[in-house]
Amino acid sequence: MTVYQEIFEVIKERKKQFENGTAAENSYTCYLFEKGVDKICKKVGEEATETVIAAKNGDNDELMNEINDLLYHVMVLCANQGLDWSDVERVLDERNEKIGNLKKFHEVDKNT
Ligand SMILES: N=c1c2ncn([C@@H]3O[C@H](COP(=O)(O)OP(=O)(O)OP(=O)(O)O)[C@@H](O)[C@H]3O)c2ncn1[C@@H]1O[C@H](COP(=O)(O)O)[C@@H](O)[C@H]1O
């Protein structure tokens, strides 16, 4: 199990606790589930912006931290929307089996 799968298991547990009314004390994840989808999406947007700023500043220590904040909030969003992390990984696996996608992406770009 990867560290991301392990964190996702904790997030799913937090979601169950929130739904059962047994939220763990001081749990930031339960706090996000309580606030709902708007708050979670807002955090995803904030962390994405902070990731971009860290990259633009050339600060790789900050970049690593922001990427992990972003991934954590994306995971909370997945759980909130009823997606499992394995669903996301499956799509990535399918893409990983393909190579030479450049032409296809150019065609998509032309149409947008
Ligand atoms: N990976 C994370 C993780 N990454 C970031 N964060 C929290 O995300 C928040 C982001 O910081 P900000 O300053 O942007 O937000 P804030 O001001 O604290 O909160 P807002 O009022 O803006 O919502 C911080 O409070 C971080 O602690 C995380 N909180 C939890 N996890 C994982 O989730 C597990 C369960 O955590 P709890 O639910 O808190 O027990 C932990 O063991 C970790 O594995």
The ligand as a Gaussian input file, in Angstrom:
#p B3LYP/6-31G(d) Opt

LIG

0 1
 N       -2.220000      14.967000       4.956000
 C       -2.878000      15.685000       5.719000
 C       -2.839000      17.122000       5.628000
 N       -2.180000      17.957000       4.790000
 C       -2.530000      19.194000       5.156000
 N       -3.388000      19.179000       6.199000
 C       -3.985000      20.294000       6.914000
 O       -4.451000      21.205000       5.958000
 C       -4.501000      22.500000       6.542000
 C       -4.032000      23.486000       5.497000
 O       -3.517000      24.621000       6.105000
 P       -4.121000      26.060000       5.868000
 O       -3.290000      26.991000       6.650000
 O       -4.253000      26.275000       4.387000
 O       -5.590000      25.924000       6.452000
 P       -6.138000      26.313000       7.897000
 O       -5.971000      27.773000       8.108000
 O       -5.531000      25.398000       8.952000
 O       -7.671000      25.934000       7.757000
 P       -8.851000      26.697000       6.969000
 O       -9.607000      27.470000       8.020000
 O       -8.249000      27.514000       5.870000
 O       -9.676000      25.559000       6.438000
 C       -3.634000      22.450000       7.809000
 O       -4.472000      22.519000       8.954000
 C       -2.959000      21.088000       7.702000
 O       -2.757000      20.480000       8.969000
 C       -3.612000      17.893000       6.514000
 N       -4.427000      17.331000       7.462000
 C       -4.462000      15.977000       7.539000
 N       -3.718000      15.151000       6.701000
 C       -3.808000      13.665000       6.819000
 O       -5.072000      13.313000       7.335000
 C       -4.911000      12.461000       8.461000
 C       -6.018000      12.719000       9.456000
 O       -5.924000      14.027000       9.972000
 P       -7.011000      14.565000      11.020000
 O       -8.316000      14.448000      10.357000
 O       -6.622000      15.993000      11.333000
 O       -6.901000      13.691000      12.231000
 C       -3.519000      12.794000       9.020000
 O       -2.966000      11.711000       9.671000
 C       -2.763000      13.097000       7.755000
 O       -2.318000      11.861000       7.221000

